[in-house]
Amino acid sequence: MTRLLIDVGNTRIKLALSEQGEFIDRDQFRWQESDLTQHFHQITSQWRTPSEVAVSNVAGPSVERLINTYCEKNWRVTPRFAKTQSECGGLMNVYPKPETLGIDRWLAMLGAWHPRRKAVCVIDCGSAVTIDRVNEAGQHLGGLIAPGPVITYARVNREYTRLDRR
């Protein structure tokens, strides 16, 4: 089985193609909705045709529709989109509305906690920095989101123009 994994972040899309649990191709690109399918085609036209597509998408429903249409049109595959849940594999989401926790954070916690079932602190540093804690029992204890390093640097640079820039 050839599986395409797609991670749609706020500024980048990462793709990885795997067969029998081994990654055989991978790529990433900065994206805008207007050129999404062009980038997909440019990269994946050189790869084997996937029989399954799994997607993590923080960009919203319009991007989900674009990916769905692309996969069905080009490979006759309906992608599976991961969704944040109130519970999965023993991991419990404390948000009153589970879907408001980003799928990227949910999958990172699940990946960190599930194999060991020990307390974890998951830190992700991308467009934003997220920190989430999970106890040994699998209960999400909450977390926070802060601007990432690029955003922070740009803001500080703009606000404090007299800083020494050596």
C-alpha positions, 0 to 999 in steps of 0.5 A: 500500500502506498500512502501519502501523508499531507500536513497542511500548516499555516505557512507550509505544506509537508508531504511524505509518501510511504510504502510498508511503513518506510518513507520513499519520498518527501517534500514541502513548500510554502503555500497560498491557496491560489497555487496549492494544486499547482504545487501538488502536481509539480511534486506528486507527478514524479511520485508513485500513485498513492492508494491512500491519502491521510491529511492533517489540515489547520487551514480550513474547509476551502483547503480541504475541498481543494485537496479532496478534489485534487486527490479524487480527480488525479488518483481516484482516492478520497483522502481521510482528514484527521479531526480533533476528538474528545477522546482517541486511544485513551487521550482525552481532550479537555476543550469543551468544544474538542474541534477548537483544539487544532488538529496539529496539536491534537496529533502531536499530543497523541503521537507523544503520549500514546506509545509510552502512556507517560506524562508529556509536554509537547512543544512545537515551534513553527509559525506559532509556538504551542505547548501542551501538557498531558498527564500519565492518564492521558488527560490533556491538561491544557496548553498555550499558543504564542507567536513563533520566532519569525513573527516575534523577530519581525515584530520586535524588529519593527517595534524597536528599530534602534536595537543593536543588530550586530 
